[in-house]
Every structure is written in structure tokens, then in C-alpha cells.
Amino acid sequence: MKKLFLLCSAVFCMSCASQEKKNADTQNAESKNVKDMSFEELFTGISAEEISDNVFKLVGKDFTVITSRKDSTFNSMTASWGGLGILFNKPATWCMLRANRYTLEIIKNEHTYTLSYFPDEYKEQVLFLGSKSGRNTNKMQETTLTPVQTPSGNMTYKEARLVFECKLTEITTVSPDDFLNQEDKDFILGGFEEAKEYHKLVFGEITGVWIKK
């Protein structure tokens, strides 16, 4: 009986030690700051067919942060128009951008970009990225979001919850004559007044989808 008691006690102690180690590992993982974690620690890849978000909320409410990289620099902007679908039998995104956007200029040259979506707690920073141009300001240094490079070399942010990597398919120019609603025509004409060029429709093939672990 004594031997049995000692054996049970030893097993119980080992079990407690194992559970304590698991709890410690969990606490360490939870306490690790997102800013200190690598892309691989934060994100896992999924297929485009596995995306479960409602696109109307995703784009129209959460807003899109579009980021394109040129060499060691990058620029982000906020957009609230766009969508997801199939183009040339491939998963694709589209967005409508004013012609003088600096991020659009980089996309034209580099042909790759990301679309990133964030939890509500980062809405202020998401809106900040759309409040000024990065062409002549240091807005990328002013944001509190943490930039990170994807395995394929594109730029996004560690705080994002969903990221699309895109390869540019087409950029086409809209015309006010293409719109039947006068309010829409007026909007396009107003954009022309600022940029001296009409809005651009940007289509991109989705080459990667990442979600927060």
C-alpha cells in the first residue's frame, strides 16, 4: 500500500509540474507583445475560398488599408470602396482610387500590394493613414502600427487580422459618361478637379491570404 501511495504521489507531482509548465508557456505567449513577434508567429495562410468575412462590412465598415512597397520604403492609404470576386478565373480584388494617390503611383511601378484589415480597436490608426499623403510627409513614421514584411516581400502590419497579397492585373480609367446616376457623375468630375485626371479602377489577382492566428 505504501509503495502504491508513493507511486500515485509521484504521478500526481509529475502531472502538476507538466500542467504548470503548460500554463507558464501559455502566459508567456499571451504576454509577448505583438510588436515583438515575427510574421510567421502572427499569421497563418489560407486559401481565398476560406475567407469567411462579409465583404460589405470588410470594405465598407472596417475599411481597407492599401500598402505598396518600393525598395526600402512603402506607403499606405485608406480606402472604403472595392470588392472581391473572380477575374480571369482567378480570385481577385478591385478598388477605386483617386488618380493622384501616392500609393497608386507605387502600385503602378511595382505591380504588387497588400490589402489589410484591422480589429475595431485600430480604427483611429486606419483612418489616420487616409488623412494625409505620404508623398510629402512622414506619415508612415507617425502611425503607431507596426510594419512587417510578408514572406514574399510585400508590406503589411502586425496588428492586422486579415491580409490579402495582390499582383496588379489592370488599371483602367473611369469616365463620367460611363455613369448613369448624376450624383455619381458629379463625384467623378469632382475628383478630376483635384487630380486633373479621372479615378482609377485597380484590379489585382490575390496571390496570398493571411489571417491572424
Secondary structure, 3 states (H helix, E strand, C coil): CHHHHHHHHHHHHHHHHHHHHHHHHHHHHHHCCHHHCCHHHHEEEECHHHCCCCHHHHHHHHCEEEEEEECCEEEEEEECCEEEEEECCEEEEEEEECCCCHHHHHHHHHCEEEEEECCHHHHHHHHHCCCCCCCCCCHHHHCCCCEEECCCCCEEECCCCEEEEEEEEEEEECCHHHCCCHHHHHHHHHHHHHHCCCCEEEEEEEEEEEEEC
